[in-house]
Amino acid sequence: MTNVTQNLLKIRRRIQQTCDSCGRDPAEVHLLAVSKKHPAAAIRVAFEAGQKAFAENFVQEALGKQRQLQNLAIEWHFIGHIQSNKTREIATCFDWVHSIDRLKVAKKLSAHRPPEQTDLDVCLQVALADESGKSGVQPDRLADLASQVAALPRLRLRGLMCIPPASREPPRQRHWFARLASLRNELSQLGLGLDTLSMGMSNDLEAAIAEGSTLVRLGTAVFGPRPSGIDPAT
Ligand SMILES: *Cc1c(COP(=O)(O)O)cnc(C)c1O
């Protein structure tokens, strides 16, 4: 059985050491615990160990766990592919959405965000490598999408997210993260100031932090291996 509390301590140390070696303040790097395929009980353990932000990929699975954990002040992030018939539930039940890659979905999230809730924090998912079938806006269409999303009511455009091609080689990992960071800089030159780079997973968080990540999304490192082999990230 994986010890979630121990894992969280190890991750905090990894983040601290990486920040030390690249001269960053660890307070700038937020940890998002990716709980897809793990039960509500595991989330509760992590919460009790001080972890407050959790991410889910599937709406139905997430809603079930949210019902079981209603009494906990969890910040919920949606990081999965967004089906346009699920935007009402996503806009109502999450605090953040990382995976917007088209205007149609952004408009629906904007329309469905209940007025009594605070603005929905959102990131745009960028397709960095030319891999057909993967989600994400192409870099050459990013500036248009970003300015359109920034203009929508009830959404607050916070940043960019990526899931780069898997690689075990740090220079290769850093290449993609540096691309996302430079896209963010290009947007800020256009007047769109974004404070969030959602990048880095269990196997590449050091590379992501070295390139400026402000939010790492860790599943396996927190909860151990997922029960099923199907990985919705790919
Ligand atoms: C599953 C998933 C993660 C976490 O992956 P690990 O390798 O288990 O840390 C991060 N981001 C997204 C979008 C995911 O789908």
The ligand as an SDF file (V2000), in Angstrom:
LIG
                    3D

 15 15  0  0  0  0  0  0  0  0999 V2000
   -2.7680   11.6740  -15.4010 C   0  0  0  0  0  0  0  0  0  0  0  0
   -2.3300   13.0600  -15.6480 C   0  0  0  0  0  0  0  0  0  0  0  0
   -1.2810   13.6450  -14.9040 C   0  0  0  0  0  0  0  0  0  0  0  0
   -0.4850   12.9040  -13.8410 C   0  0  0  0  0  0  0  0  0  0  0  0
    0.3710   11.9650  -14.4140 O   0  0  0  0  0  0  0  0  0  0  0  0
    1.4720   11.1860  -13.5120 P   0  0  0  0  0  0  0  0  0  0  0  0
    2.4830   10.7510  -14.5110 O   0  0  0  0  0  0  0  0  0  0  0  0
    0.7770   10.0650  -12.8560 O   0  0  0  0  0  0  0  0  0  0  0  0
    2.0310   12.1610  -12.5380 O   0  0  0  0  0  0  0  0  0  0  0  0
   -0.9730   14.9570  -15.1610 C   0  0  0  0  0  0  0  0  0  0  0  0
   -1.6300   15.6820  -16.0770 N   0  0  0  0  0  0  0  0  0  0  0  0
   -2.6320   15.1590  -16.8170 C   0  0  0  0  0  0  0  0  0  0  0  0
   -3.3180   16.0140  -17.8210 C   0  0  0  0  0  0  0  0  0  0  0  0
   -3.0010   13.8410  -16.6270 C   0  0  0  0  0  0  0  0  0  0  0  0
   -3.9950   13.3270  -17.3790 O   0  0  0  0  0  0  0  0  0  0  0  0
  1  2  1  0
  2  3  1  0
  2 14  2  0
  3  4  1  0
  3 10  2  0
  4  5  1  0
  5  6  1  0
  6  7  2  0
  6  8  1  0
  6  9  1  0
 10 11  1  0
 11 12  2  0
 12 13  1  0
 12 14  1  0
 14 15  1  0
M  END
$$$$
